[in-house]
Amino acid sequence: MSEPAVLAMDQGTGSTKVLVIDRHGQVRAQGSAPLAQQTPHPGWVEHDARDVITSVEIAVADALAHADGLDIMAVGISNQRESMVLWERASGRAVSPVLSWQDRRTGDVCASLREQGHADLVRSVSGLPLDPMFSAVKATWLLDEHDPLRSRRHDLCLGTIDSWLIWHLTGEHVIEIGNASRTSLVDLETGQWSDALLEVFGIPREVLPRIVDSVGRVGSIRGLPGLDGIPITGILGDSHAALFAHAGWRPGVAKATYGTGSSVMTLVAAGSPDSTAMCRTIAWRLPEEPPALAWEANILSAGSTLTWLAGVLGTTATELAARACDDSEGVVLVPAFNGLGAPWWDASAAATLSGMSLATTTGHLARAALDSVILQVADVLDALSQVHAMPRVLLVDGGMTSNVDLMARQSAVADVRVEIARTPELSAVGAAHAAGLGIGLWTRTDLEDLPREYAAVAAASDPPRWQHLRRTWRSAVDRARHLADMPSGARQSTSSSTSITSGEDA
């Protein structure tokens, strides 16, 4: 007799991962497929929209090949969030590439809207800063390119990755509420598209998907071998899904996900003041419940920093991390390749590498790259502490958490207890949990009771060392933000053997 199970698709920035999870919460099968990025111009980051679908098809087939004896009862989806694509309603053909959440081509759009005085309205209604990361300005850019007169509003569809996948899997044009909240077009008070924000960004309501709950049936899959007729019953943005996998609805749970970028997230406590450093976002909405609001800090470059440096030095990220010295000896890398996200939200900040000498080695550069990740997380935890009780424990997940030494340094530099999730693919796990909840395979109490394995790390000692590191980092961040405001000639004149700028303003 076959055993009931759920399948979760996690469509991420660099790959699609698929897990098959049984009713006891155990991963029984998995698959994956890479997803390429294109960078046709500085600051532009794209995916081929069809490649996204293909990566899902390959990863699903890979997982199902190892899922004998399991009866797939439901499908869950987690996805890279703020990425946006435009397609034809009649044919389903994409008329644009996927503009990645990392894409910064809309900086001028943001600047124009800011000059028109819209920034406060956008933040107060949507909870988000006016920044190229979020989907609304991408939607504006796509429509300006492909429908400048807005005459095709009934013929075109806009959507984030969950919308694009669900359209192709079921024919439904929907968007999960947490993903919708990351567009800058949703009123957090109502959980619906905001007429005022649609007007600000020039988005016709007709091109947008219908907003749905995070849990509940949204359609049945058709045409995908092995899953034909299976309902989709859980959808979450990737960071939200990771928090869900941690049972993040419990009071005091805070998590940090270390991927291409990084996200620190916890649910908003009642009566919390507002913050310009943190984003307010809808984490999820369960049937017949109000939306769960969360504080989130988005760090634009985490794992991508190490990948970039490895490429420059002609090695791999894994090899580079292994060569990291214990101390960078004053070398600081501020990875503002596309500006800085939380807590600064400075789209014009310039990437800098400073503090080098003739004694600087590859190991020092590697350490500076790794430290930039944990220092950014420490900065956002400081910002979080201004609006929320500092978490006693930071639950961490994502690929970089396999570096236990790095997590020990994270604990020390942020002065917080860090526990590493033993299951690395928590976004997929969270999507699976949501899908199973949607068909009654388990209850929320059941999910709380599922075994979760964490490895506590011992904080690296020597507090004065970490205090000095943070002071040095803050000085470097100040320079990176100041540098972007300088005329290009002056900027070049300040560059020397001890300071290198990226040469690119995001």
Secondary structure, DSSP 8 states (H G I E B T S, - for coil): --EEEEEEEEE-SSEEEEEEEETTS-EEEEEEEE---B-SSTT--EE-HHHHHHHHHHHHHHHHTT-TTEEEEEEEEEE-SS-BEEEETTT--BSS-EE-TT--TTHHHHHHHHHTT-HHHHHHHHS--S-TTSHHHHHHHHHHHH-TT-TTTTTEEEE-HHHHHHHHHHS--EEEHHHHHTTT-EETTTTEE-HHHHHHHT--GGGS-EEE-SBS---B--SSTTTTT-BEEEEEEHHHHHHHHTTTTSTT-EEEEESSSEEEEEE--TT----SSSEEEEEE--TTS--EEEEEEEES-SHHHHHHHHHHHTS-HHHHHHT--S--TT-EEE--TT-B-TTT-BTT---EEE---TT--HHHHHHHHHHHHHHHHHHHHHHHTTTS---SEEEEESGGGG-HHHHHHHHHHHTSEEEEESSS-HHHHHHHHHHHHHTTSS-HHHHHHS---EEE----S-HHHHHHHHHHHHHHHHHHHHHTTS-HHHHHHH-BTTEEE-S---
